[in-house]
Amino acid sequence: MLRDFIEILILSAVQGISEFLPISSSAHLILVSNFHDLETSSLLIDISLHLGSLIAVIFYFRKELFDLRNNNRLLSLIIIGSLPLIFFGYILYSTEFIHLLRNTKVIASTTLFFGFILFFADQRKIDRNISTDLNIKSVLLIGLFQILALIPGVSRAGITITAARFLNFNRTDASKISFLLSIPALAGASFLGLREAFEQSIEINFLLLIATFLSFMFSFFTIKYFLKFISKISFNVFVIYRIILGLILFYIIYI
């Protein structure tokens, strides 16, 4: 029981922290599961982790999301920007092609390559903001970039932040756009996972509630403090992290 709790704690921390940072949560979860052979890693655990992150981002942005009178346009843009990912994600999931991408070589390559792309995107100096400059054209472009997040290692947060920075949104608002776009993405992943779980008649247990709660806590504080500090620093720390991680993975693969 203690080992199960420790493993849930590790997975929750990986999911909650990496889901909203530009470092790829799916890549980290795959790597942790593969290299440490976690016994508690399962479909329902994955669903619980994603549900925890989903609840956290909804709770953090609850004022914006539930203030329909003043933010109806923003909510519409979130839905529009999520359509490309939902469409292509469903195709990859239905054809099971998505499972072919879940390997260490792919993760190493995408972690390294898209780290450099984030670096170049973060050099933009023009300061656009979400309240006045986010429109259908820009959110659709960000949504098209988000399709790449279906490849482990790209990072959904990373690629949406990268796209927003290329469109000259400031770091804080680029991050907010990424967080808001995570809601349909996490909801879609949870829905598909739950459907598969019901088809397999998988039993729900207490560990799933713990996983959801811990993922919620890690996710909430990651969002809170990331937005607090990102306006004061660049994304270079994440770029360096991705480069180091990518090189370590290549070393493991080929040495």
Buried (B, 14 or more C-beta within 10 A) or exposed (E): EEEBBEBBBBBBBBBBBBBBBBBBBBBBBBBBBBEEEBEBBBEBBBBBBBBBBBBBBBEBBEEBBEEEEEBEEBBEBBBBBBBBBBEBBEEBBEEEEBEEBBBBEBBBBBBBBBBEBBBEBBEBEEEBBBEEBBEEEBBBBBBBBBBBBBBBBBBBBBBBBBBBBBBBBBBBBBBBBBBBBBBBBBBBBBEBBBEBBEEEEBEEEEBBEBBBBBBBBBBBBBBEEBBEEBEEEEBEEBBEBBBEBBEEBBEEEEE
